Amino acid sequence: MVNIKDVAARANVSVGTVSRVLAKNETVGKELRELVEATIRELNFRPSGVARGLRRSRTDMIGLVIPDITNPFFAELAKHVEASASQAGFSVLLSITNDDPKIELSQIETLLRSYPTGLIVVPTQFGAPAKWQSDIATVAVDRRLKNYPLISVDHYAGAGLAAQHLLQLGHRRIAYIAGPNESPVSRERRKGFLDTLIAAGIQPEVVEGHFDYQSGEVLGKHLLSSPEDVRPTAIATASDQQAIGLMRAASDLDLKVPDNLSIIGFDDIPLANLITPRLTTISQPVEQIAARAVAFVIGENAAGTNAGLLDATLVIRNSTAAPR
């Protein structure tokens, strides 16, 4: 493999001269620079990004830490982070923590040894305190992390939109499938939904599970096992995955959505627009969240990055309707 010493020897210059050419240092004369650049092309030399990073205490890489790549929302976030970073000339190093604080610490320490330009971190679900320190640009996404800036949708207001939609359709027997109460995101969504309904004089039935498909199915069967005259006519969920699991539970019980049951989710994952019926949900601006996070860590801090939370949007599809 060709290295910088090979280039210097072929061009009959010092290694320092080659380094200055690579760094586009203006102290190198035109003729000498052209000679070195021609030699680099001749030998097809590709300088190591990490090696260059060590010399300037950073690389053209961004560290992205997410809890779970199988979660469609985080997979979508990673896709948009990579696209925004690539457009800015950066590559992305992805680490997955499996929602485990110990793994999170290990992964971040490993990333920091690669001298990234910055870190984008979706912390573990239950908000364990970060036990690492770094002076590089770091931003938290979706969930708060110590005193680092946060880029996130307004979970409370988004869940309130779901409640308002069901009220406007005329539903009064409403239930809610929450995420784990230990999760700050889950608590915000639950509170936003309940506050809106309670203000309208309705006390919904609430059950708690995980954000996954299985919880939606199991808890959905529990909620729908009541007699027809008392069971919910509408159920909101803390995630689209729960909502899709709930749809399966309704199908198993021969209940049609939305004729017998209205369902509304949260996140607007790609699958929400593919299932039958298509899922009414609360959409997060994932592409905008990713773009702002990348802009922050590479030093192109977009206006308003820390000015507040981003707005969620109600996306009405085919899984909600007025109660019969």
Helices and strands as residue ranges (DSSP letters): H 4-11, H 15-22, H 30-43, H 49-56, E 61-66, H 72-87, E 91-96, H 101-112, E 118-121, E 137-141, E 150-151, H 155-169, E 174-178, H 184-199, E 205-208, H 213-223, E 234-237, H 240-252, E 262-267, G 270-273, E 280-283, H 286-297, E 313-315
